[in-house]
Amino acid sequence: MYLCMACGKSHRNNYVCPHNKETSTLEKQVGGDHYKKMKYQPWEIIPGNGYDFFEGNALAYIMRWKEKNGCEDLDKAIHYLEHMKELAKQGHYGEVKCG
């Protein structure tokens, strides 16, 4: 949610208030429109759930794979997940079950 400075009401992040002449960063995308098509964009989900850099990148690649680079994006997500597993085995994520 964000507070619209033009009308003073709270709106969902992907709602563009007709009173506000400024375009939300959620409406702008550099290099395609694969995120703008989503109900919730990765940068709305990632910080709200406390995901770290690696979790966030894996999620973003999974969310966009059908709309952008296909299986290449899945490979990128897998790469991040493999790295996370390696970090987990080293104790980076604390006491997480990782055999």
ZAVO-334966 format. One record per residue: x, y, z of N, C-alpha, C, CB in turn; chain; residue number from 1. Coordinates in steps of 0.1 Angstrom, whole numbers, padded with zeros to 4 digits. Each point is the difference from the previous one (the first is absolute). Glycine has a CB too. Example, Ala and Ser with C-alpha at 12.3 -4.5 7.8 and 13.67 -1.06 7.14 Angstrom:
BEGIN
<site n_px="0132" n_py="-0057" n_pz="0078" ca_px="-0009" ca_py="0012" ca_pz="0000" c_px="0009" c_py="0012" c_pz="0000" cb_px="-0019" cb_py="-0012" cb_pz="0012" chain="A" resi="1"/>
<site n_px="0015" n_py="0023" n_pz="-0019" ca_px="0009" ca_py="0011" ca_pz="0000" c_px="-0008" c_py="0011" c_pz="0008" cb_px="0012" cb_py="-0006" cb_pz="-0022" chain="A" resi="2"/>
***
This chain:
BEGIN
<site n_px="0008" n_py="-0012" n_pz="0000" ca_px="-0008" ca_py="0012" ca_pz="0000" c_px="0009" c_py="0012" c_pz="0000" cb_px="-0019" cb_py="-0012" cb_pz="0012" chain="A" resi="1"/>
<site n_px="0014" n_py="0023" n_pz="-0018" ca_px="0007" ca_py="0013" ca_pz="0000" c_px="-0011" c_py="0011" c_pz="0002" cb_px="0019" cb_py="-0009" cb_pz="-0015" chain="A" resi="2"/>
<site n_px="-0014" n_py="0020" n_pz="0021" ca_px="-0009" ca_py="0011" ca_pz="0002" c_px="0002" c_py="0009" c_pz="-0012" cb_px="0001" cb_py="-0002" cb_pz="0025" chain="A" resi="3"/>
<site n_px="-0012" n_py="0005" n_pz="-0032" ca_px="0000" ca_py="0009" ca_pz="-0012" c_px="0000" c_py="0014" c_pz="0006" cb_px="-0013" cb_py="-0017" cb_pz="-0015" chain="A" resi="4"/>
<site n_px="0024" n_py="0024" n_pz="0011" ca_px="0001" ca_py="0014" ca_pz="0004" c_px="-0010" c_py="0009" c_pz="-0007" cb_px="0024" cb_py="-0004" cb_pz="0005" chain="A" resi="5"/>
<site n_px="-0030" n_py="0000" n_pz="-0016" ca_px="-0009" ca_py="0008" ca_pz="-0007" c_px="-0014" c_py="0000" c_pz="0006" cb_px="0013" cb_py="-0004" cb_pz="-0021" chain="A" resi="6"/>
<site n_px="-0018" n_py="-0008" n_pz="0025" ca_px="-0013" ca_py="-0001" ca_pz="0005" c_px="-0001" c_py="-0003" c_pz="0015" cb_px="-0007" cb_py="-0008" cb_pz="-0022" chain="A" resi="7"/>
<site n_px="0019" n_py="0003" n_pz="0028" ca_px="0001" ca_py="-0002" ca_pz="0014" c_px="-0005" c_py="-0014" c_pz="0004" cb_px="-0003" cb_py="0024" cb_pz="0004" chain="A" resi="8"/>
<site n_px="-0001" n_py="-0033" n_pz="-0014" ca_px="-0005" ca_py="-0013" ca_pz="0003" c_px="0011" c_py="-0010" c_pz="-0001" cb_px="-0023" cb_py="0006" cb_pz="-0008" chain="A" resi="9"/>
<site n_px="0021" n_py="-0018" n_pz="0015" ca_px="0010" ca_py="-0011" ca_pz="-0002" c_px="-0005" c_py="-0009" c_pz="-0011" cb_px="0006" cb_py="0001" cb_pz="0025" chain="A" resi="10"/>
<site n_px="0004" n_py="-0005" n_pz="-0034" ca_px="-0003" ca_py="-0008" ca_pz="-0011" c_px="0010" c_py="-0012" c_pz="0000" cb_px="-0009" cb_py="0020" cb_pz="-0013" chain="A" resi="11"/>
<site n_px="0005" n_py="-0031" n_pz="0006" ca_px="0009" ca_py="-0011" ca_pz="-0002" c_px="0011" c_py="0005" c_pz="-0009" cb_px="-0018" cb_py="-0017" cb_pz="0002" chain="A" resi="12"/>
<site n_px="0030" n_py="0011" n_pz="-0001" ca_px="0012" ca_py="0004" ca_pz="-0007" c_px="-0002" c_py="0000" c_pz="-0015" cb_px="0013" cb_py="-0009" cb_pz="0018" chain="A" resi="13"/>
<site n_px="-0021" n_py="0000" n_pz="-0024" ca_px="-0001" ca_py="-0001" ca_pz="-0014" c_px="-0012" c_py="0009" c_pz="-0005" cb_px="0010" cb_py="-0023" cb_pz="0000" chain="A" resi="14"/>
<site n_px="-0017" n_py="0030" n_pz="0009" ca_px="-0011" ca_py="0009" ca_pz="-0005" c_px="0006" c_py="0014" c_pz="-0003" cb_px="-0017" cb_py="-0013" cb_pz="0015" chain="A" resi="15"/>
<site n_px="0013" n_py="0019" n_pz="-0026" ca_px="0004" ca_py="0013" ca_pz="-0004" c_px="-0012" c_py="0009" c_pz="0003" cb_px="0017" cb_py="-0008" cb_pz="-0017" chain="A" resi="16"/>
<site n_px="-0016" n_py="0017" n_pz="0027" ca_px="-0010" ca_py="0009" ca_pz="0003" c_px="-0002" c_py="0010" c_pz="-0011" cb_px="0004" cb_py="-0003" cb_pz="0024" chain="A" resi="17"/>
<site n_px="-0016" n_py="0005" n_pz="-0029" ca_px="-0002" ca_py="0010" ca_pz="-0011" c_px="0003" c_py="0015" c_pz="0005" cb_px="-0018" cb_py="-0016" cb_pz="-0010" chain="A" resi="18"/>
<site n_px="0018" n_py="0018" n_pz="0023" ca_px="0003" ca_py="0013" ca_pz="0005" c_px="0015" c_py="0003" c_pz="0000" cb_px="-0020" cb_py="-0001" cb_pz="0014" chain="A" resi="19"/>
<site n_px="0028" n_py="-0010" n_pz="-0015" ca_px="0015" ca_py="0002" ca_pz="0001" c_px="0005" c_py="0000" c_pz="-0015" cb_px="0001" cb_py="-0012" cb_pz="0023" chain="A" resi="20"/>
<site n_px="0006" n_py="0022" n_pz="-0026" ca_px="0005" ca_py="0002" ca_pz="-0014" c_px="0013" c_py="-0007" c_pz="-0002" cb_px="-0012" cb_py="0022" cb_pz="-0001" chain="A" resi="21"/>
<site n_px="0019" n_py="-0026" n_pz="0012" ca_px="0012" ca_py="-0007" ca_pz="0000" c_px="-0002" c_py="-0015" c_pz="-0003" cb_px="0011" cb_py="0017" cb_pz="0016" chain="A" resi="22"/>
<site n_px="-0002" n_py="-0023" n_pz="-0024" ca_px="-0001" ca_py="-0014" ca_pz="-0002" c_px="0008" c_py="-0008" c_pz="0010" cb_px="-0003" cb_py="0005" cb_pz="-0025" chain="A" resi="23"/>
<site n_px="-0004" n_py="-0015" n_pz="0031" ca_px="0007" ca_py="-0008" ca_pz="0010" c_px="0011" c_py="-0008" c_pz="-0007" cb_px="-0021" cb_py="-0002" cb_pz="0013" chain="A" resi="24"/>
<site n_px="0031" n_py="-0001" n_pz="-0005" ca_px="0011" ca_py="-0008" ca_pz="-0005" c_px="-0005" c_py="-0014" c_pz="-0004" cb_px="0017" cb_py="0013" cb_pz="0014" chain="A" resi="25"/>
<site n_px="-0028" n_py="-0017" n_pz="-0008" ca_px="-0006" ca_py="-0013" ca_pz="-0004" c_px="-0006" c_py="0000" c_pz="-0014" cb_px="-0004" cb_py="-0004" cb_pz="0024" chain="A" resi="26"/>
<site n_px="0001" n_py="0015" n_pz="-0029" ca_px="-0005" ca_py="0002" ca_pz="-0013" c_px="0011" c_py="0001" c_pz="-0011" cb_px="-0020" cb_py="0011" cb_pz="0010" chain="A" resi="27"/>
<site n_px="0032" n_py="-0008" n_pz="-0005" ca_px="0012" ca_py="0002" ca_pz="-0009" c_px="0008" c_py="-0013" c_pz="0000" cb_px="0000" cb_py="0026" cb_pz="0004" chain="A" resi="28"/>
<site n_px="0005" n_py="-0030" n_pz="-0015" ca_px="0010" ca_py="-0011" ca_pz="0000" c_px="0010" c_py="0003" c_pz="-0012" cb_px="-0017" cb_py="-0016" cb_pz="0010" chain="A" resi="29"/>
<site n_px="0029" n_py="0014" n_pz="-0007" ca_px="0011" ca_py="0001" ca_pz="-0009" c_px="0003" c_py="-0014" c_pz="-0006" cb_px="0010" cb_py="0021" cb_pz="0012" chain="A" resi="30"/>
<site n_px="-0011" n_py="-0022" n_pz="-0025" ca_px="0004" ca_py="-0013" ca_pz="-0006" c_px="-0011" c_py="-0010" c_pz="-0001" cb_px="0022" cb_py="0004" cb_pz="0008" chain="A" resi="31"/>
<site n_px="-0034" n_py="0000" n_pz="-0011" ca_px="-0011" ca_py="-0010" ca_pz="-0002" c_px="-0012" c_py="0004" c_pz="0008" cb_px="0016" cb_py="-0018" cb_pz="-0004" chain="A" resi="32"/>
<site n_px="-0026" n_py="0009" n_pz="0005" ca_px="-0012" ca_py="0002" ca_pz="0008" c_px="-0004" c_py="-0012" c_pz="0008" cb_px="-0007" cb_py="0017" cb_pz="-0017" chain="A" resi="33"/>
<site n_px="0016" n_py="-0027" n_pz="0018" ca_px="-0003" ca_py="-0013" ca_pz="0006" c_px="-0003" c_py="0002" c_pz="0015" cb_px="0015" cb_py="-0011" cb_pz="-0016" chain="A" resi="34"/>
<site n_px="-0010" n_py="0021" n_pz="0023" ca_px="-0004" ca_py="0002" ca_pz="0014" c_px="-0013" c_py="0008" c_pz="0001" cb_px="0024" cb_py="-0001" cb_pz="0006" chain="A" resi="35"/>
<site n_px="-0026" n_py="0011" n_pz="-0015" ca_px="-0011" ca_py="0008" ca_pz="0001" c_px="-0013" c_py="-0008" c_pz="-0002" cb_px="0013" cb_py="0019" cb_pz="-0009" chain="A" resi="36"/>
<site n_px="-0012" n_py="-0030" n_pz="0002" ca_px="-0012" ca_py="-0009" ca_pz="-0003" c_px="-0005" c_py="-0007" c_pz="0013" cb_px="0008" cb_py="-0002" cb_pz="-0024" chain="A" resi="37"/>
<site n_px="0001" n_py="0001" n_pz="0034" ca_px="-0003" ca_py="-0008" ca_pz="0012" c_px="-0009" c_py="0007" c_pz="0010" cb_px="0022" cb_py="-0011" cb_pz="-0003" chain="A" resi="38"/>
<site n_px="-0030" n_py="0004" n_pz="0009" ca_px="-0009" ca_py="0005" ca_pz="0011" c_px="0009" c_py="0006" c_pz="0011" cb_px="-0019" cb_py="-0016" cb_pz="-0006" chain="A" resi="39"/>
<site n_px="0029" n_py="0009" n_pz="0010" ca_px="0010" ca_py="0005" ca_pz="0010" c_px="0014" c_py="-0002" c_pz="-0006" cb_px="-0015" cb_py="-0006" cb_pz="0019" chain="A" resi="40"/>
<site n_px="0023" n_py="0017" n_pz="-0019" ca_px="0013" ca_py="-0001" ca_pz="-0006" c_px="0010" c_py="-0005" c_pz="0011" cb_px="-0006" cb_py="0019" cb_pz="-0016" chain="A" resi="41"/>
<site n_px="0017" n_py="-0025" n_pz="0012" ca_px="0009" ca_py="-0005" ca_pz="0009" c_px="0004" c_py="0010" c_pz="0011" cb_px="0008" cb_py="-0015" cb_pz="-0018" chain="A" resi="42"/>
<site n_px="-0006" n_py="0027" n_pz="0014" ca_px="0005" ca_py="0010" ca_pz="0011" c_px="-0011" c_py="0004" c_pz="0009" cb_px="0017" cb_py="0008" cb_pz="-0016" chain="A" resi="43"/>
<site n_px="-0029" n_py="-0013" n_pz="0014" ca_px="-0011" ca_py="0002" ca_pz="0010" c_px="0001" c_py="-0012" c_pz="0010" cb_px="-0015" cb_py="0013" cb_pz="-0017" chain="A" resi="44"/>
<site n_px="0018" n_py="-0025" n_pz="0012" ca_px="-0001" ca_py="-0012" ca_pz="0007" c_px="0013" c_py="-0002" c_pz="0009" cb_px="-0015" cb_py="-0010" cb_pz="-0018" chain="A" resi="45"/>
<site n_px="0027" n_py="0012" n_pz="0012" ca_px="0013" ca_py="-0003" ca_pz="0006" c_px="0002" c_py="0007" c_pz="0013" cb_px="0009" cb_py="-0003" cb_pz="-0023" chain="A" resi="46"/>
<site n_px="-0010" n_py="0016" n_pz="0024" ca_px="0003" ca_py="0007" ca_pz="0013" c_px="-0011" c_py="-0003" c_pz="0010" cb_px="0013" cb_py="0018" cb_pz="-0012" chain="A" resi="47"/>
<site n_px="-0026" n_py="-0019" n_pz="0007" ca_px="-0011" ca_py="-0003" ca_pz="0009" c_px="0001" c_py="-0013" c_pz="0007" cb_px="-0014" cb_py="0014" cb_pz="-0014" chain="A" resi="48"/>
<site n_px="0021" n_py="-0023" n_pz="0009" ca_px="0002" ca_py="-0013" ca_pz="0006" c_px="0014" c_py="-0003" c_pz="0006" cb_px="-0017" cb_py="-0008" cb_pz="-0017" chain="A" resi="49"/>
<site n_px="0025" n_py="0019" n_pz="0016" ca_px="0013" ca_py="-0001" ca_pz="0006" c_px="0010" c_py="-0009" c_pz="-0007" cb_px="-0011" cb_py="0004" cb_pz="0021" chain="A" resi="50"/>
<site n_px="0009" n_py="-0006" n_pz="-0034" ca_px="0009" ca_py="-0009" ca_pz="-0008" c_px="0013" c_py="0008" c_pz="-0002" cb_px="-0019" cb_py="-0011" cb_pz="-0012" chain="A" resi="51"/>
<site n_px="0030" n_py="0003" n_pz="0012" ca_px="0013" ca_py="0006" ca_pz="-0002" c_px="0003" c_py="0001" c_pz="-0015" cb_px="0008" cb_py="-0010" cb_pz="0022" chain="A" resi="52"/>
<site n_px="0004" n_py="0015" n_pz="-0026" ca_px="0003" ca_py="0002" ca_pz="-0014" c_px="-0001" c_py="-0012" c_pz="-0008" cb_px="0016" cb_py="0017" cb_pz="0008" chain="A" resi="53"/>
<site n_px="-0011" n_py="-0029" n_pz="-0003" ca_px="-0001" ca_py="-0012" ca_pz="-0008" c_px="-0014" c_py="-0005" c_pz="-0002" cb_px="0023" cb_py="-0006" cb_pz="0008" chain="A" resi="54"/>
<site n_px="-0030" n_py="0006" n_pz="0003" ca_px="-0014" ca_py="-0004" ca_pz="0000" c_px="-0008" c_py="0009" c_pz="-0010" cb_px="0001" cb_py="-0009" cb_pz="0024" chain="A" resi="55"/>
<site n_px="0001" n_py="0022" n_pz="-0023" ca_px="-0007" ca_py="0009" ca_pz="-0008" c_px="0003" c_py="-0002" c_pz="-0015" cb_px="0000" cb_py="0016" cb_pz="0019" chain="A" resi="56"/>
<site n_px="0013" n_py="-0018" n_pz="-0023" ca_px="0003" ca_py="-0002" ca_pz="-0014" c_px="-0006" c_py="-0013" c_pz="-0005" cb_px="0021" cb_py="0013" cb_pz="0004" chain="A" resi="57"/>
<site n_px="-0020" n_py="-0023" n_pz="0004" ca_px="-0006" ca_py="-0013" ca_pz="-0004" c_px="-0015" c_py="0002" c_pz="-0003" cb_px="0017" cb_py="-0013" cb_pz="0013" chain="A" resi="58"/>
<site n_px="-0024" n_py="0019" n_pz="-0004" ca_px="-0014" ca_py="0003" ca_pz="-0001" c_px="-0003" c_py="0008" c_pz="-0013" cb_px="-0002" cb_py="-0001" cb_pz="0025" chain="A" resi="59"/>
<site n_px="0010" n_py="0012" n_pz="-0027" ca_px="-0003" ca_py="0008" ca_pz="-0012" c_px="0002" c_py="-0008" c_pz="-0013" cb_px="0008" cb_py="0020" cb_pz="0013" chain="A" resi="60"/>
<site n_px="0002" n_py="-0028" n_pz="-0014" ca_px="0002" ca_py="-0008" ca_pz="-0012" c_px="-0011" c_py="-0010" c_pz="-0002" cb_px="0024" cb_py="0002" cb_pz="0003" chain="A" resi="61"/>
<site n_px="-0029" n_py="-0008" n_pz="0008" ca_px="-0011" ca_py="-0009" ca_pz="0000" c_px="-0013" c_py="0007" c_pz="-0005" cb_px="0010" cb_py="-0014" cb_pz="0018" chain="A" resi="62"/>
<site n_px="-0012" n_py="0026" n_pz="-0013" ca_px="-0012" ca_py="0007" ca_pz="-0003" c_px="-0001" c_py="0005" c_pz="-0015" cb_px="0000" cb_py="0007" cb_pz="0024" chain="A" resi="63"/>
<site n_px="0012" n_py="-0005" n_pz="-0030" ca_px="0000" ca_py="0006" ca_pz="-0013" c_px="0003" c_py="-0010" c_pz="-0011" cb_px="0007" cb_py="0021" cb_pz="0010" chain="A" resi="64"/>
<site n_px="-0003" n_py="-0033" n_pz="-0007" ca_px="0005" ca_py="-0010" ca_pz="-0010" c_px="-0008" c_py="-0002" c_pz="-0012" cb_px="0011" cb_py="-0011" cb_pz="0019" chain="A" resi="65"/>
<site n_px="-0024" n_py="0011" n_pz="-0018" ca_px="-0009" ca_py="-0003" ca_pz="-0011" c_px="-0001" c_py="0013" c_pz="-0009" cb_px="-0013" cb_py="-0016" cb_pz="0014" chain="A" resi="66"/>
<site n_px="0014" n_py="0027" n_pz="-0009" ca_px="-0001" ca_py="0013" ca_pz="-0007" c_px="0013" c_py="0005" c_pz="-0006" cb_px="-0020" cb_py="0005" cb_pz="0015" chain="A" resi="67"/>
<site n_px="0031" n_py="-0010" n_pz="-0010" ca_px="0013" ca_py="0007" ca_pz="-0005" c_px="0009" c_py="-0010" c_pz="-0006" cb_px="-0002" cb_py="0016" cb_pz="0018" chain="A" resi="68"/>
<site n_px="0010" n_py="-0024" n_pz="-0011" ca_px="0011" ca_py="-0008" ca_pz="-0006" c_px="-0003" c_py="-0015" c_pz="0001" cb_px="0015" cb_py="0019" cb_pz="0006" chain="A" resi="69"/>
<site n_px="-0027" n_py="-0023" n_pz="-0002" ca_px="-0003" ca_py="-0014" ca_pz="0000" c_px="0009" c_py="-0008" c_pz="0009" cb_px="-0008" cb_py="0002" cb_pz="-0023" chain="A" resi="70"/>
<site n_px="0013" n_py="-0014" n_pz="0018" ca_px="0008" ca_py="-0009" ca_pz="0008" c_px="0013" c_py="0006" c_pz="0005" cb_px="-0010" cb_py="-0018" cb_pz="-0012" chain="A" resi="71"/>
<site n_px="0015" n_py="0028" n_pz="0005" ca_px="0012" ca_py="0007" ca_pz="0005" c_px="-0002" c_py="0007" c_pz="0013" cb_px="0007" cb_py="0004" cb_pz="-0023" chain="A" resi="72"/>
<site n_px="-0019" n_py="0001" n_pz="0025" ca_px="-0003" ca_py="0006" ca_pz="0013" c_px="-0002" c_py="-0010" c_pz="0011" cb_px="-0011" cb_py="0019" cb_pz="-0012" chain="A" resi="73"/>
<site n_px="0006" n_py="-0031" n_pz="0008" ca_px="-0001" ca_py="-0011" ca_pz="0010" c_px="0014" c_py="-0005" c_pz="0004" cb_px="-0022" cb_py="-0007" cb_pz="-0010" chain="A" resi="74"/>
<site n_px="0031" n_py="0007" n_pz="0000" ca_px="0014" ca_py="-0004" ca_pz="0003" c_px="0006" c_py="0010" c_pz="0010" cb_px="0002" cb_py="-0011" cb_pz="-0023" chain="A" resi="75"/>
<site n_px="-0005" n_py="0024" n_pz="0021" ca_px="0005" ca_py="0010" ca_pz="0009" c_px="-0005" c_py="-0001" c_pz="0014" cb_px="0002" cb_py="0015" cb_pz="-0020" chain="A" resi="76"/>
<site n_px="-0015" n_py="-0018" n_pz="0021" ca_px="-0007" ca_py="-0002" ca_pz="0013" c_px="0007" c_py="-0013" c_pz="0007" cb_px="-0022" cb_py="0010" cb_pz="-0009" chain="A" resi="77"/>
<site n_px="0024" n_py="-0020" n_pz="0001" ca_px="0006" ca_py="-0012" ca_pz="0006" c_px="0014" c_py="0003" c_pz="0005" cb_px="-0013" cb_py="-0015" cb_pz="-0016" chain="A" resi="78"/>
<site n_px="0021" n_py="0023" n_pz="0008" ca_px="0013" ca_py="0004" ca_pz="0004" c_px="0000" c_py="0007" c_pz="0014" cb_px="0007" cb_py="0002" cb_pz="-0024" chain="A" resi="79"/>
<site n_px="-0017" n_py="0007" n_pz="0025" ca_px="-0001" ca_py="0007" ca_pz="0013" c_px="-0004" c_py="-0009" c_pz="0011" cb_px="-0007" cb_py="0021" cb_pz="-0012" chain="A" resi="80"/>
<site n_px="-0002" n_py="-0031" n_pz="0009" ca_px="-0005" ca_py="-0009" ca_pz="0010" c_px="0012" c_py="-0010" c_pz="0004" cb_px="-0023" cb_py="0002" cb_pz="-0009" chain="A" resi="81"/>
<site n_px="0031" n_py="-0006" n_pz="0000" ca_px="0012" ca_py="-0008" ca_pz="0003" c_px="0009" c_py="0008" c_pz="0009" cb_px="-0002" cb_py="-0012" cb_pz="-0022" chain="A" resi="82"/>
<site n_px="0004" n_py="0025" n_pz="0019" ca_px="0009" ca_py="0008" ca_pz="0008" c_px="-0006" c_py="0001" c_pz="0015" cb_px="0008" cb_py="0013" cb_pz="-0021" chain="A" resi="83"/>
<site n_px="-0021" n_py="-0011" n_pz="0021" ca_px="-0006" ca_py="0001" ca_pz="0014" c_px="0002" c_py="-0013" c_pz="0007" cb_px="-0017" cb_py="0016" cb_pz="-0009" chain="A" resi="84"/>
<site n_px="0015" n_py="-0027" n_pz="0003" ca_px="0002" ca_py="-0013" ca_pz="0006" c_px="0015" c_py="-0002" c_pz="0005" cb_px="-0018" cb_py="-0010" cb_pz="-0015" chain="A" resi="85"/>
<site n_px="0027" n_py="0015" n_pz="0007" ca_px="0014" ca_py="0000" ca_pz="0004" c_px="0002" c_py="0008" c_pz="0013" cb_px="0007" cb_py="-0004" cb_pz="-0024" chain="A" resi="86"/>
<site n_px="-0013" n_py="0016" n_pz="0024" ca_px="0001" ca_py="0009" ca_pz="0011" c_px="-0006" c_py="-0006" c_pz="0013" cb_px="0000" cb_py="0020" cb_pz="-0016" chain="A" resi="87"/>
<site n_px="-0012" n_py="-0026" n_pz="0013" ca_px="-0007" ca_py="-0007" ca_pz="0012" c_px="0009" c_py="-0011" c_pz="0006" cb_px="-0022" cb_py="0006" cb_pz="-0011" chain="A" resi="88"/>
<site n_px="0028" n_py="-0013" n_pz="0003" ca_px="0009" ca_py="-0011" ca_pz="0005" c_px="0012" c_py="0006" c_pz="0008" cb_px="-0007" cb_py="-0015" cb_pz="-0019" chain="A" resi="89"/>
<site n_px="0011" n_py="0027" n_pz="0016" ca_px="0011" ca_py="0007" ca_pz="0007" c_px="-0005" c_py="0007" c_pz="0012" cb_px="0012" cb_py="0002" cb_pz="-0021" chain="A" resi="90"/>
<site n_px="-0026" n_py="-0002" n_pz="0024" ca_px="-0005" ca_py="0006" ca_pz="0011" c_px="-0005" c_py="0015" c_pz="-0001" cb_px="0015" cb_py="-0015" cb_pz="0012" chain="A" resi="91"/>
<site n_px="-0014" n_py="0019" n_pz="-0025" ca_px="-0004" ca_py="0014" ca_pz="-0003" c_px="-0014" c_py="0004" c_pz="0005" cb_px="0016" cb_py="-0001" cb_pz="-0019" chain="A" resi="92"/>
<site n_px="-0025" n_py="-0009" n_pz="0018" ca_px="-0014" ca_py="0002" ca_pz="0003" c_px="-0004" c_py="-0005" c_pz="0014" cb_px="-0005" cb_py="-0001" cb_pz="-0024" chain="A" resi="93"/>
<site n_px="0016" n_py="0000" n_pz="0033" ca_px="-0003" ca_py="-0005" ca_pz="0013" c_px="-0003" c_py="-0015" c_pz="0001" cb_px="-0008" cb_py="0023" cb_pz="0005" chain="A" resi="94"/>
<site n_px="0000" n_py="-0026" n_pz="0004" ca_px="-0004" ca_py="-0015" ca_pz="0002" c_px="-0011" c_py="-0004" c_pz="-0009" cb_px="0007" cb_py="0002" cb_pz="0024" chain="A" resi="95"/>
<site n_px="-0003" n_py="-0003" n_pz="-0037" ca_px="-0010" ca_py="-0005" ca_pz="-0010" c_px="0004" c_py="-0014" c_pz="-0004" cb_px="-0004" cb_py="0023" cb_pz="-0009" chain="A" resi="96"/>
<site n_px="-0006" n_py="-0032" n_pz="0009" ca_px="0002" ca_py="-0014" ca_pz="-0004" c_px="0004" c_py="0000" c_pz="-0014" cb_px="-0017" cb_py="-0008" cb_pz="0016" chain="A" resi="97"/>
<site n_px="0029" n_py="0003" n_pz="-0018" ca_px="0006" ca_py="-0001" ca_pz="-0014" c_px="0010" c_py="-0011" c_pz="0000" cb_px="-0004" cb_py="0025" cb_pz="-0004" chain="A" resi="98"/>
<site n_px="-0001" n_py="-0037" n_pz="0000" ca_px="0009" ca_py="-0012" ca_pz="0000" c_px="0008" c_py="-0003" c_pz="-0012" cb_px="-0016" cb_py="-0009" cb_pz="0015" chain="A" resi="99"/>
***
